[in-house]
Amino acid sequence: MQLAAALIQAYRATRYLVVESGHRAAILAEVRVGSRSRDIDRLLDKHGARSGVFITAWNPRSHPVERARNEMAHTLLEQEFRGRNVRFLPHLGVGPDPAWEPEHGMFALDLPLPEALELAVAFDQNAIVVIGKGQAAELVTTALMPAA
């Protein structure tokens, strides 16, 4: 299987969890690419938002790196969001492979797609997941995604 196809399959199999404080036990909402989520809709309503973007700085270009490096990149992305006044909640990306550690990230509220893609590229990410209220979650690839 080609790299791009394998990556897309992995991203589609991932569970995207909005969490209360970065802990798996405090799941507020969950969605997978191609699915709708009433919990996401309620969360967006609660925060007065129309959409959200799941974005991470972990494992640049889907290559595993040590936890300390991932945490440092996560902190930089969080600082970038705060500097831009982007509202966000913590999220975890939990893949089907138990050997792959859940990736920490942010569920950015009402972040325009061009800005989300710009940040994803700045943090060496192949893709983001976007969801609008009442809509299915959509995988959006960046210019960094390997060619099919």
Residue pairs with C-beta under 8 A, 6 or more apart in sequence:
1 9
2 146
2 148
3 146
4 145
4 146
4 147
4 148
5 148
7 62
7 126
7 127
7 145
7 146
8 127
8 139
8 141
10 62
10 95
10 96
10 97
11 33
11 126
11 127
11 129
11 139
12 32
12 33
12 34
12 139
13 32
13 95
13 96
14 32
14 33
14 93
14 94
14 95
14 96
15 30
15 31
15 32
15 93
15 94
15 95
16 30
16 31
16 32
16 33
16 54
16 91
16 92
16 93
16 107
16 129
16 137
17 24
17 27
17 28
17 29
17 30
17 91
17 92
17 93
17 94
18 27
18 28
18 29
18 30
18 39
18 40
18 43
18 52
18 89
18 90
18 91
18 107
19 26
19 27
19 28
19 89
19 90
19 91
19 92
20 26
20 27
20 28
20 90
21 90
22 90
22 92
22 104
24 92
24 94
24 102
28 39
28 43
28 89
29 37
29 39
29 40
29 42
29 43
30 37
30 39
31 37
31 39
31 40
31 129
31 131
31 137
32 137
33 129
33 136
33 137
33 138
33 139
34 136
34 137
34 138
35 136
35 137
36 134
36 135
36 136
36 137
37 131
37 137
40 52
40 131
40 133
40 137
41 133
41 134
43 52
43 89
44 50
44 51
44 52
44 109
44 133
45 133
47 87
47 89
47 109
49 87
49 109
49 110
49 133
50 110
50 132
50 133
51 109
51 110
51 111
51 130
51 131
51 132
51 133
52 107
52 108
52 109
52 110
52 111
52 130
52 131
53 107
53 108
53 111
53 113
53 116
53 128
53 129
53 130
53 131
54 91
54 93
54 105
54 106
54 107
54 128
54 129
54 130
54 131
54 137
55 77
55 105
55 106
55 108
55 111
55 116
55 119
55 120
55 123
55 125
55 128
56 74
56 77
56 91
56 93
56 103
56 104
56 105
56 106
56 123
56 125
57 70
57 73
57 74
57 76
57 77
57 105
57 123
57 125
58 65
58 70
58 73
58 74
58 93
58 103
58 104
58 105
59 65
59 70
59 103
60 73
60 123
60 124
60 125
61 124
61 125
61 126
61 144
62 126
64 100
64 101
67 101
70 103
70 104
71 104
73 123
74 104
74 105
76 123
77 105
77 106
77 119
77 123
78 88
78 106
80 119
80 122
81 88
81 106
81 108
84 115
86 108
86 109
86 111
87 108
87 109
87 110
88 106
88 107
88 108
88 109
89 106
89 107
89 109
90 104
90 105
90 106
90 107
91 104
91 105
91 106
91 107
92 102
92 103
92 104
92 105
93 102
93 103
93 105
94 102
95 102
108 116
113 130
113 140
116 128
116 130
116 140
117 128
117 140
117 142
120 127
120 128
120 142
120 144
121 142
121 143
121 144
124 144
125 142
125 144
126 141
126 142
126 144
126 145
126 146
127 139
127 140
127 141
127 142
127 145
128 139
128 140
128 142
129 137
129 138
129 139
129 140
130 137
130 138
130 140
131 137
131 138
